[in-house]
Amino acid sequence: MTEQSLAGKRALITGGASGIGLACVREFAARGAHVIVADHHVYLTESIADEVGGDPWLIDLADTAKLEDVSLDVDILVNNAGIQRISPIEEYDPADFRRLITLMLEAPFLLIRAALPHMYANNFGRIINLSSVHGIRASPFKSAYVSAKHGLEGLSKVTALEGGDHGVTSNCINPGYVRTPLVESQIADQAKVHGIPESEVLAKIMLTESAIKRLVEPEEVASLVAWLASNDAGMVTGASYTMDGGWSAR
């Protein structure tokens, strides 16, 4: 039986209908948290919330105007939602660039802004930002994604400094390539920009920098997210935890 380390806590997980977000929803619920599943997939969001006895929040986080007046009564915020677009800078669609920055940097800022008053009032809060190895390293053809994740790292550190006197911690997790729909959908794009068959993308592109030659599993990431959300991690803040198979050790 899983330890009930998050019993009595309310947690909001964005992008909770699939991939890392879904693994986090199930891990948090198993540890006793009441989970709010935030995503724009209507059926998946509602069914997953029902599965874990939580609440669905049907929201397009890229529509940030709807987040400016939101108030969040949550103890734990997991900023996980993200998308990817791959293209050389000179061919990169400016609208795609703006959308990635909006979804993966502006939206987390607005959600943190909405959650902090409740956290400060209760002298407790945990903010976990799903960054990436691309928050500390760059790769070609990912100008928007790398920019957004580097910005998220800075936002997380500022939140940690401001929240320290209020019992609020803020940290990033930096996985390598995780076995998710987001990563699987990149394979065709990577094959195209690098001019190689899709069957060669994992070995020749995605895992070349990793000492451990496999994808990260979503459940592995969720276990670290849950620990950072627990009381045991009360002195961990302003940090970035790599889970990249040794990629960033180079």
C-alpha atoms as an extended CHARMM CRD file, in Angstrom:
* protein
*
       250  EXT
         1         1  MET       CA              0.0000000000        0.0000000000        0.0000000000  PROA      1               0.0000000000
         2         2  THR       CA              1.3100000000        3.4440000000       -0.9640000000  PROA      2               0.0000000000
         3         3  GLU       CA              2.1770000000        5.7490000000        1.9190000000  PROA      3               0.0000000000
         4         4  GLN       CA             -0.4750000000        8.4540000000        2.3680000000  PROA      4               0.0000000000
         5         5  SER       CA              2.1340000000       11.2160000000        2.3320000000  PROA      5               0.0000000000
         6         6  LEU       CA             -0.1940000000       13.7320000000        0.6460000000  PROA      6               0.0000000000
         7         7  ALA       CA             -3.3720000000       13.0290000000        2.6230000000  PROA      7               0.0000000000
         8         8  GLY       CA             -5.4760000000       16.1490000000        3.1380000000  PROA      8               0.0000000000
         9         9  LYS       CA             -3.7330000000       18.1220000000        0.3850000000  PROA      9               0.0000000000
        10        10  ARG       CA             -5.3880000000       19.6000000000       -2.6970000000  PROA      10              0.0000000000
        11        11  ALA       CA             -3.2770000000       19.3400000000       -5.8400000000  PROA      11              0.0000000000
        12        12  LEU       CA             -3.7680000000       20.8880000000       -9.2690000000  PROA      12              0.0000000000
        13        13  ILE       CA             -1.9950000000       19.1170000000      -12.1340000000  PROA      13              0.0000000000
        14        14  THR       CA             -2.0200000000       20.7020000000      -15.5860000000  PROA      14              0.0000000000
        15        15  GLY       CA             -1.9280000000       18.4870000000      -18.6400000000  PROA      15              0.0000000000
        16        16  GLY       CA             -3.3020000000       15.8140000000      -16.3530000000  PROA      16              0.0000000000
        17        17  ALA       CA             -5.1030000000       13.7990000000      -19.0170000000  PROA      17              0.0000000000
        18        18  SER       CA             -2.0520000000       12.0840000000      -20.5030000000  PROA      18              0.0000000000
        19        19  GLY       CA              1.6620000000       11.3830000000      -20.2040000000  PROA      19              0.0000000000
        20        20  ILE       CA              3.5320000000       12.7030000000      -17.1770000000  PROA      20              0.0000000000
        21        21  GLY       CA              0.4540000000       14.5820000000      -15.9780000000  PROA      21              0.0000000000
        22        22  LEU       CA             -1.6720000000       11.4430000000      -15.9010000000  PROA      22              0.0000000000
        23        23  ALA       CA              1.0590000000        9.5420000000      -14.0390000000  PROA      23              0.0000000000
        24        24  CYS       CA              1.1790000000       12.3900000000      -11.4990000000  PROA      24              0.0000000000
        25        25  VAL       CA             -2.6040000000       12.3800000000      -11.0690000000  PROA      25              0.0000000000
        26        26  ARG       CA             -2.6000000000        8.6840000000      -10.2400000000  PROA      26              0.0000000000
        27        27  GLU       CA              0.4650000000        8.9220000000       -7.9840000000  PROA      27              0.0000000000
        28        28  PHE       CA             -0.9400000000       11.8590000000       -6.0380000000  PROA      28              0.0000000000
        29        29  ALA       CA             -4.3230000000       10.2030000000       -5.6200000000  PROA      29              0.0000000000
        30        30  ALA       CA             -2.6330000000        7.0120000000       -4.3940000000  PROA      30              0.0000000000
        31        31  ARG       CA             -0.8180000000        9.1120000000       -1.7950000000  PROA      31              0.0000000000
        32        32  GLY       CA             -4.0770000000       10.5730000000       -0.5130000000  PROA      32              0.0000000000
        33        33  ALA       CA             -4.2790000000       13.9430000000       -2.2660000000  PROA      33              0.0000000000
        34        34  HSD       CA             -7.4780000000       15.3660000000       -3.7290000000  PROA      34              0.0000000000
        35        35  VAL       CA             -6.5080000000       16.0050000000       -7.3300000000  PROA      35              0.0000000000
        36        36  ILE       CA             -7.8030000000       18.6060000000       -9.7620000000  PROA      36              0.0000000000
        37        37  VAL       CA             -7.1420000000       17.4330000000      -13.3200000000  PROA      37              0.0000000000
        38        38  ALA       CA             -6.6350000000       20.4160000000      -15.6280000000  PROA      38              0.0000000000
        39        39  ASP       CA             -6.6990000000       19.7230000000      -19.3600000000  PROA      39              0.0000000000
        40        40  HSD       CA             -8.6370000000       20.5970000000      -22.5090000000  PROA      40              0.0000000000
        41        41  HSD       CA             -9.5500000000       17.0250000000      -23.5140000000  PROA      41              0.0000000000
        42        42  VAL       CA            -13.1650000000       16.8680000000      -22.3070000000  PROA      42              0.0000000000
        43        43  TYR       CA            -13.7500000000       13.1100000000      -22.1670000000  PROA      43              0.0000000000
        44        44  LEU       CA            -10.2820000000       12.1990000000      -20.8990000000  PROA      44              0.0000000000
        45        45  THR       CA            -10.2060000000       14.9290000000      -18.2650000000  PROA      45              0.0000000000
        46        46  GLU       CA            -13.5920000000       14.0260000000      -16.8460000000  PROA      46              0.0000000000
        47        47  SER       CA            -13.0010000000       10.2610000000      -16.9090000000  PROA      47              0.0000000000
        48        48  ILE       CA             -9.5970000000       10.5200000000      -15.2290000000  PROA      48              0.0000000000
        49        49  ALA       CA            -10.9250000000       12.8370000000      -12.5410000000  PROA      49              0.0000000000
        50        50  ASP       CA            -13.7400000000       10.3590000000      -11.9380000000  PROA      50              0.0000000000
        51        51  GLU       CA            -11.2490000000        7.4730000000      -11.7960000000  PROA      51              0.0000000000
        52        52  VAL       CA             -9.3020000000        9.0690000000       -8.9180000000  PROA      52              0.0000000000
        53        53  GLY       CA            -12.2140000000       10.7580000000       -7.1630000000  PROA      53              0.0000000000
        54        54  GLY       CA            -10.9500000000       14.2000000000       -8.0990000000  PROA      54              0.0000000000
        55        55  ASP       CA            -12.2870000000       17.1960000000       -9.9850000000  PROA      55              0.0000000000
        56        56  PRO       CA            -11.9550000000       18.0240000000      -13.6970000000  PROA      56              0.0000000000
        57        57  TRP       CA            -10.9820000000       21.5160000000      -14.8120000000  PROA      57              0.0000000000
        58        58  LEU       CA            -11.6320000000       21.8610000000      -18.5310000000  PROA      58              0.0000000000
        59        59  ILE       CA             -9.3530000000       24.6760000000      -19.6030000000  PROA      59              0.0000000000
        60        60  ASP       CA             -7.2770000000       25.7750000000      -22.5900000000  PROA      60              0.0000000000
        61        61  LEU       CA             -4.2380000000       27.1180000000      -20.7540000000  PROA      61              0.0000000000
        62        62  ALA       CA             -3.0570000000       28.9060000000      -23.8770000000  PROA      62              0.0000000000
        63        63  ASP       CA             -6.0660000000       31.2260000000      -23.4500000000  PROA      63              0.0000000000
        64        64  THR       CA             -4.2700000000       33.1100000000      -20.6980000000  PROA      64              0.0000000000
        65        65  ALA       CA             -6.8210000000       35.9090000000      -20.4950000000  PROA      65              0.0000000000
        66        66  LYS       CA             -9.0590000000       33.4290000000      -18.6370000000  PROA      66              0.0000000000
        67        67  LEU       CA             -6.3480000000       32.8870000000      -16.0010000000  PROA      67              0.0000000000
        68        68  GLU       CA             -5.7500000000       36.4910000000      -15.0130000000  PROA      68              0.0000000000
        69        69  ASP       CA             -8.5770000000       36.6310000000      -12.4480000000  PROA      69              0.0000000000
        70        70  VAL       CA             -8.4590000000       33.0050000000      -11.2790000000  PROA      70              0.0000000000
        71        71  SER       CA             -8.0130000000       32.2000000000       -7.5810000000  PROA      71              0.0000000000
        72        72  LEU       CA             -6.6860000000       28.7320000000       -6.7420000000  PROA      72              0.0000000000
        73        73  ASP       CA             -7.2860000000       27.1640000000       -3.3340000000  PROA      73              0.0000000000
        74        74  VAL       CA             -4.6800000000       24.4470000000       -3.7390000000  PROA      74              0.0000000000
        75        75  ASP       CA             -1.7470000000       23.3060000000       -1.6470000000  PROA      75              0.0000000000
        76        76  ILE       CA              0.2260000000       21.8210000000       -4.5310000000  PROA      76              0.0000000000
        77        77  LEU       CA              0.5650000000       23.1040000000       -8.0910000000  PROA      77              0.0000000000
        78        78  VAL       CA              2.1770000000       20.9770000000      -10.7960000000  PROA      78              0.0000000000
        79        79  ASN       CA              2.8370000000       22.9450000000      -13.9890000000  PROA      79              0.0000000000
        80        80  ASN       CA              3.1300000000       20.1680000000      -16.5450000000  PROA      80              0.0000000000
        81        81  ALA       CA              1.1570000000       21.0700000000      -19.6850000000  PROA      81              0.0000000000
        82        82  GLY       CA              3.2560000000       21.4860000000      -22.7900000000  PROA      82              0.0000000000
        83        83  ILE       CA              3.5210000000       21.0980000000      -26.5490000000  PROA      83              0.0000000000
        84        84  GLN       CA              6.3670000000       20.9090000000      -29.0370000000  PROA      84              0.0000000000
        85        85  ARG       CA              7.1190000000       22.3340000000      -32.4730000000  PROA      85              0.0000000000
        86        86  ILE       CA             10.3310000000       21.5160000000      -34.3540000000  PROA      86              0.0000000000
        87        87  SER       CA             11.7290000000       23.7260000000      -37.1040000000  PROA      87              0.0000000000
        88        88  PRO       CA             14.8570000000       25.7170000000      -37.9860000000  PROA      88              0.0000000000
        89        89  ILE       CA             14.7330000000       29.2600000000      -36.6240000000  PROA      89              0.0000000000
        90        90  GLU       CA             14.5280000000       30.8610000000      -40.0630000000  PROA      90              0.0000000000
        91        91  GLU       CA             11.4730000000       28.7230000000      -40.8630000000  PROA      91              0.0000000000
        92        92  TYR       CA              9.8670000000       28.8050000000      -37.4210000000  PROA      92              0.0000000000
        93        93  ASP       CA              6.2880000000       30.0770000000      -37.4920000000  PROA      93              0.0000000000
        94        94  PRO       CA              6.1010000000       33.1180000000      -35.1680000000  PROA      94              0.0000000000
        95        95  ALA       CA              2.5890000000       32.0890000000      -34.1150000000  PROA      95              0.0000000000
        96        96  ASP       CA              3.9250000000       28.7040000000      -32.9860000000  PROA      96              0.0000000000
        97        97  PHE       CA              6.7470000000       30.4030000000      -31.0740000000  PROA      97              0.0000000000
        98        98  ARG       CA              4.2970000000       32.6490000000      -29.2530000000  PROA      98              0.0000000000
        99        99  ARG       CA              1.9700000000       29.7210000000      -28.4640000000  PROA      99              0.0000000000
       100       100  LEU       CA              4.7220000000       27.7010000000      -26.8190000000  PROA      100             0.0000000000
       101       101  ILE       CA              5.8790000000       30.6540000000      -24.7290000000  PROA      101             0.0000000000
       102       102  THR       CA              2.2830000000       31.4030000000      -23.7450000000  PROA      102             0.0000000000
       103       103  LEU       CA              1.4200000000       27.8480000000      -22.7340000000  PROA      103             0.0000000000
       104       104  MET       CA              4.6730000000       26.8680000000      -21.0520000000  PROA      104             0.0000000000
       105       105  LEU       CA              5.8000000000       30.1300000000      -19.4160000000  PROA      105             0.0000000000
       106       106  GLU       CA              2.9990000000       32.6870000000      -19.2100000000  PROA      106             0.0000000000
       107       107  ALA       CA              0.3690000000       30.1680000000      -18.0730000000  PROA      107             0.0000000000
       108       108  PRO       CA              2.5890000000       28.7760000000      -15.2620000000  PROA      108             0.0000000000
       109       109  PHE       CA              3.2380000000       32.3420000000      -14.1030000000  PROA      109             0.0000000000
       110       110  LEU       CA             -0.4790000000       33.0790000000      -13.9590000000  PROA      110             0.0000000000
       111       111  LEU       CA             -1.2530000000       29.8210000000      -12.1340000000  PROA      111             0.0000000000
       112       112  ILE       CA              1.5010000000       30.4360000000       -9.5840000000  PROA      112             0.0000000000
       113       113  ARG       CA              0.1620000000       33.9630000000       -9.1470000000  PROA      113             0.0000000000
       114       114  ALA       CA             -3.3130000000       32.5470000000       -8.5540000000  PROA      114             0.0000000000
       115       115  ALA       CA             -2.1500000000       29.8970000000       -6.0710000000  PROA      115             0.0000000000
       116       116  LEU       CA              0.2530000000       31.8650000000       -3.8790000000  PROA      116             0.0000000000
       117       117  PRO       CA             -2.3000000000       33.8140000000       -1.7830000000  PROA      117             0.0000000000
       118       118  HSD       CA             -3.8800000000       30.5780000000       -0.5020000000  PROA      118             0.0000000000
       119       119  MET       CA             -0.4730000000       29.0060000000        0.0470000000  PROA      119             0.0000000000
       120       120  TYR       CA              0.8330000000       32.0590000000        1.8910000000  PROA      120             0.0000000000
       121       121  ALA       CA             -2.2640000000       32.1970000000        4.0900000000  PROA      121             0.0000000000
       122       122  ASN       CA             -1.7000000000       28.5820000000        5.1260000000  PROA      122             0.0000000000
       123       123  ASN       CA              2.0910000000       28.8580000000        5.3780000000  PROA      123             0.0000000000
       124       124  PHE       CA              2.4240000000       25.8460000000        3.0880000000  PROA      124             0.0000000000
       125       125  GLY       CA              2.7490000000       25.3400000000       -0.6280000000  PROA      125             0.0000000000
       126       126  ARG       CA              4.5010000000       23.1610000000       -3.1360000000  PROA      126             0.0000000000
       127       127  ILE       CA              5.0610000000       24.2990000000       -6.7160000000  PROA      127             0.0000000000
       128       128  ILE       CA              6.6150000000       21.7520000000       -9.0390000000  PROA      128             0.0000000000
       129       129  ASN       CA              7.4080000000       22.8370000000      -12.5790000000  PROA      129             0.0000000000
       130       130  LEU       CA              7.9270000000       20.1670000000      -15.2140000000  PROA      130             0.0000000000
       131       131  SER       CA             10.8550000000       21.6340000000      -17.0540000000  PROA      131             0.0000000000
       132       132  SER       CA             13.1310000000       19.5040000000      -19.2110000000  PROA      132             0.0000000000
       133       133  VAL       CA             16.7640000000       18.8020000000      -19.8630000000  PROA      133             0.0000000000
       134       134  HSD       CA             16.0930000000       21.5590000000      -22.4120000000  PROA      134             0.0000000000
       135       135  GLY       CA             15.6990000000       23.9170000000      -19.4630000000  PROA      135             0.0000000000
       136       136  ILE       CA             19.4580000000       23.6070000000      -18.9230000000  PROA      136             0.0000000000
       137       137  ARG       CA             20.6820000000       22.4480000000      -22.3420000000  PROA      137             0.0000000000
       138       138  ALA       CA             19.8180000000       23.4420000000      -25.9020000000  PROA      138             0.0000000000
       139       139  SER       CA             19.0820000000       21.3640000000      -29.0000000000  PROA      139             0.0000000000
       140       140  PRO       CA             18.7610000000       22.4620000000      -32.6280000000  PROA      140             0.0000000000
       141       141  PHE       CA             15.3340000000       23.1980000000      -34.1070000000  PROA      141             0.0000000000
       142       142  LYS       CA             13.6480000000       23.7650000000      -30.7140000000  PROA      142             0.0000000000
       143       143  SER       CA             14.0240000000       27.5140000000      -30.2510000000  PROA      143             0.0000000000
       144       144  ALA       CA             10.5960000000       28.0700000000      -28.6760000000  PROA      144             0.0000000000
       145       145  TYR       CA             10.6580000000       24.9970000000      -26.4140000000  PROA      145             0.0000000000
       146       146  VAL       CA             14.1770000000       25.7020000000      -25.1380000000  PROA      146             0.0000000000
       147       147  SER       CA             13.3290000000       29.3730000000      -24.5850000000  PROA      147             0.0000000000
       148       148  ALA       CA             10.1400000000       28.5130000000      -22.6710000000  PROA      148             0.0000000000
       149       149  LYS       CA             11.8620000000       25.9500000000      -20.4630000000  PROA      149             0.0000000000
       150       150  HSD       CA             14.7960000000       28.2570000000      -19.6860000000  PROA      150             0.0000000000
       151       151  GLY       CA             12.2630000000       30.9250000000      -18.7200000000  PROA      151             0.0000000000
       152       152  LEU       CA             10.3880000000       28.4500000000      -16.5160000000  PROA      152             0.0000000000
       153       153  GLU       CA             13.6220000000       27.7020000000      -14.6570000000  PROA      153             0.0000000000
       154       154  GLY       CA             14.0050000000       31.3910000000      -13.8540000000  PROA      154             0.0000000000
       155       155  LEU       CA             10.3820000000       31.7760000000      -12.8210000000  PROA      155             0.0000000000
       156       156  SER       CA             10.7080000000       28.7820000000      -10.5050000000  PROA      156             0.0000000000
       157       157  LYS       CA             13.7670000000       30.2360000000       -8.7870000000  PROA      157             0.0000000000
       158       158  VAL       CA             12.1470000000       33.6360000000       -8.2780000000  PROA      158             0.0000000000
       159       159  THR       CA              9.0870000000       31.8890000000       -6.7950000000  PROA      159             0.0000000000
       160       160  ALA       CA             11.3740000000       29.9660000000       -4.4430000000  PROA      160             0.0000000000
       161       161  LEU       CA             13.0130000000       33.1610000000       -3.1980000000  PROA      161             0.0000000000
       162       162  GLU       CA              9.7120000000       34.9660000000       -2.6730000000  PROA      162             0.0000000000
       163       163  GLY       CA              7.9740000000       31.9570000000       -1.1250000000  PROA      163             0.0000000000
       164       164  GLY       CA             10.6430000000       30.9540000000        1.3520000000  PROA      164             0.0000000000
       165       165  ASP       CA              9.2820000000       33.0230000000        4.2440000000  PROA      165             0.0000000000
       166       166  HSD       CA              5.7730000000       31.6620000000        3.6170000000  PROA      166             0.0000000000
       167       167  GLY       CA              6.3680000000       27.9180000000        3.6950000000  PROA      167             0.0000000000
       168       168  VAL       CA              6.2310000000       27.6690000000       -0.0950000000  PROA      168             0.0000000000
       169       169  THR       CA              8.8050000000       25.7570000000       -2.1170000000  PROA      169             0.0000000000
       170       170  SER       CA              9.2930000000       25.8680000000       -5.8720000000  PROA      170             0.0000000000
       171       171  ASN       CA             11.3550000000       23.4250000000       -7.8990000000  PROA      171             0.0000000000
       172       172  CYS       CA             11.8700000000       22.1500000000      -11.4290000000  PROA      172             0.0000000000
       173       173  ILE       CA             12.1840000000       18.6020000000      -12.7000000000  PROA      173             0.0000000000
       174       174  ASN       CA             14.2950000000       18.1470000000      -15.8150000000  PROA      174             0.0000000000
       175       175  PRO       CA             13.5920000000       14.8480000000      -17.5840000000  PROA      175             0.0000000000
       176       176  GLY       CA             15.1570000000       13.6920000000      -20.7980000000  PROA      176             0.0000000000
       177       177  TYR       CA             12.8500000000       12.1270000000      -23.3490000000  PROA      177             0.0000000000
       178       178  VAL       CA              9.8600000000       10.5720000000      -21.5770000000  PROA      178             0.0000000000
       179       179  ARG       CA              7.6260000000        7.8710000000      -23.0400000000  PROA      179             0.0000000000
       180       180  THR       CA              4.6430000000       10.1620000000      -23.6920000000  PROA      180             0.0000000000
       181       181  PRO       CA              2.4200000000       11.1060000000      -26.6490000000  PROA      181             0.0000000000
       182       182  LEU       CA              4.3610000000       14.4040000000      -26.8730000000  PROA      182             0.0000000000
       183       183  VAL       CA              7.6510000000       12.5880000000      -27.4680000000  PROA      183             0.0000000000
       184       184  GLU       CA              6.1350000000        9.9780000000      -29.7790000000  PROA      184             0.0000000000
       185       185  SER       CA              4.6430000000       12.7410000000      -31.9120000000  PROA      185             0.0000000000
       186       186  GLN       CA              8.1100000000       14.2810000000      -32.3610000000  PROA      186             0.0000000000
       187       187  ILE       CA              9.5770000000       11.2840000000      -34.1320000000  PROA      187             0.0000000000
       188       188  ALA       CA              8.1730000000       12.1490000000      -37.5780000000  PROA      188             0.0000000000
       189       189  ASP       CA              9.2120000000       15.8050000000      -37.2260000000  PROA      189             0.0000000000
       190       190  GLN       CA             12.7290000000       14.8400000000      -36.1250000000  PROA      190             0.0000000000
       191       191  ALA       CA             13.0550000000       12.4350000000      -39.0240000000  PROA      191             0.0000000000
       192       192  LYS       CA             12.0410000000       15.1840000000      -41.4380000000  PROA      192             0.0000000000
       193       193  VAL       CA             14.3780000000       17.9200000000      -40.1950000000  PROA      193             0.0000000000
       194       194  HSD       CA             17.3450000000       15.5440000000      -39.8760000000  PROA      194             0.0000000000
       195       195  GLY       CA             16.6550000000       13.6880000000      -43.1130000000  PROA      195             0.0000000000
       196       196  ILE       CA             16.6290000000       10.1940000000      -41.5920000000  PROA      196             0.0000000000
       197       197  PRO       CA             14.0430000000        7.3800000000      -41.3300000000  PROA      197             0.0000000000
       198       198  GLU       CA             11.6790000000        7.4820000000      -38.3440000000  PROA      198             0.0000000000
       199       199  SER       CA             13.0560000000        4.1370000000      -37.1900000000  PROA      199             0.0000000000
       200       200  GLU       CA             16.4570000000        5.7610000000      -36.5660000000  PROA      200             0.0000000000
       201       201  VAL       CA             15.3020000000        8.8030000000      -34.5820000000  PROA      201             0.0000000000
       202       202  LEU       CA             15.5550000000        7.2990000000      -31.0830000000  PROA      202             0.0000000000
       203       203  ALA       CA             19.0630000000        5.9180000000      -31.5120000000  PROA      203             0.0000000000
       204       204  LYS       CA             20.5490000000        8.6880000000      -33.6730000000  PROA      204             0.0000000000
       205       205  ILE       CA             18.8200000000       11.7930000000      -32.2650000000  PROA      205             0.0000000000
       206       206  MET       CA             16.9100000000       11.4200000000      -29.0160000000  PROA      206             0.0000000000
       207       207  LEU       CA             19.1820000000        9.1230000000      -27.0010000000  PROA      207             0.0000000000
       208       208  THR       CA             22.6340000000       10.0270000000      -28.3000000000  PROA      208             0.0000000000
       209       209  GLU       CA             23.4730000000       12.2280000000      -25.3000000000  PROA      209             0.0000000000
       210       210  SER       CA             22.0520000000        9.9140000000      -22.6500000000  PROA      210             0.0000000000
       211       211  ALA       CA             24.3200000000        7.4590000000      -20.8180000000  PROA      211             0.0000000000
       212       212  ILE       CA             21.2830000000        5.2380000000      -20.1800000000  PROA      212             0.0000000000
       213       213  LYS       CA             19.8490000000        4.3180000000      -23.5520000000  PROA      213             0.0000000000
       214       214  ARG       CA             16.1210000000        4.2600000000      -22.8970000000  PROA      214             0.0000000000
       215       215  LEU       CA             13.2030000000        6.6260000000      -22.5190000000  PROA      215             0.0000000000
       216       216  VAL       CA             12.2150000000        7.8500000000      -19.0660000000  PROA      216             0.0000000000
       217       217  GLU       CA              8.9460000000        6.3180000000      -17.8690000000  PROA      217             0.0000000000
       218       218  PRO       CA              6.1720000000        8.7430000000      -16.7820000000  PROA      218             0.0000000000
       219       219  GLU       CA              5.8120000000        6.9230000000      -13.4520000000  PROA      219             0.0000000000
       220       220  GLU       CA              9.4790000000        7.6000000000      -12.6570000000  PROA      220             0.0000000000
       221       221  VAL       CA              8.9000000000       11.3200000000      -13.0790000000  PROA      221             0.0000000000
       222       222  ALA       CA              5.6810000000       11.1810000000      -11.0330000000  PROA      222             0.0000000000
       223       223  SER       CA              7.4940000000        9.5740000000       -8.1040000000  PROA      223             0.0000000000
       224       224  LEU       CA              9.9060000000       12.5140000000       -7.9360000000  PROA      224             0.0000000000
       225       225  VAL       CA              7.0700000000       15.0290000000       -8.2990000000  PROA      225             0.0000000000
       226       226  ALA       CA              5.2550000000       13.3940000000       -5.3740000000  PROA      226             0.0000000000
       227       227  TRP       CA              8.3570000000       13.4870000000       -3.1900000000  PROA      227             0.0000000000
       228       228  LEU       CA              8.9070000000       17.1890000000       -3.9100000000  PROA      228             0.0000000000
       229       229  ALA       CA              5.2740000000       17.7680000000       -2.9070000000  PROA      229             0.0000000000
       230       230  SER       CA              5.6850000000       16.0190000000        0.4350000000  PROA      230             0.0000000000
       231       231  ASN       CA              6.7280000000       17.2860000000        3.8470000000  PROA      231             0.0000000000
       232       232  ASP       CA             10.0290000000       15.4330000000        3.4410000000  PROA      232             0.0000000000
       233       233  ALA       CA             11.1010000000       17.9710000000        0.8110000000  PROA      233             0.0000000000
       234       234  GLY       CA             10.4730000000       21.0510000000        2.9470000000  PROA      234             0.0000000000
       235       235  MET       CA             14.0780000000       22.2560000000        2.6430000000  PROA      235             0.0000000000
       236       236  VAL       CA             14.2950000000       21.6680000000       -1.1130000000  PROA      236             0.0000000000
       237       237  THR       CA             13.5600000000       24.8340000000       -3.0590000000  PROA      237             0.0000000000
       238       238  GLY       CA             14.9450000000       26.7250000000       -6.0150000000  PROA      238             0.0000000000
       239       239  ALA       CA             16.3890000000       23.4610000000       -7.3120000000  PROA      239             0.0000000000
       240       240  SER       CA             16.3570000000       21.6820000000      -10.6590000000  PROA      240             0.0000000000
       241       241  TYR       CA             16.3280000000       17.8900000000      -10.5120000000  PROA      241             0.0000000000
       242       242  THR       CA             17.6590000000       16.1770000000      -13.6130000000  PROA      242             0.0000000000
       243       243  MET       CA             16.2080000000       12.8170000000      -14.6340000000  PROA      243             0.0000000000
       244       244  ASP       CA             17.9010000000       12.5710000000      -17.9970000000  PROA      244             0.0000000000
       245       245  GLY       CA             19.9600000000        9.3750000000      -17.9260000000  PROA      245             0.0000000000
       246       246  GLY       CA             23.1850000000       11.3820000000      -17.7210000000  PROA      246             0.0000000000
       247       247  TRP       CA             22.5120000000       13.7090000000      -20.6570000000  PROA      247             0.0000000000
       248       248  SER       CA             23.4020000000       16.8690000000      -18.7050000000  PROA      248             0.0000000000
       249       249  ALA       CA             26.5230000000       15.2570000000      -17.2190000000  PROA      249             0.0000000000
       250       250  ARG       CA             28.3510000000       15.8620000000      -20.5060000000  PROA      250             0.0000000000
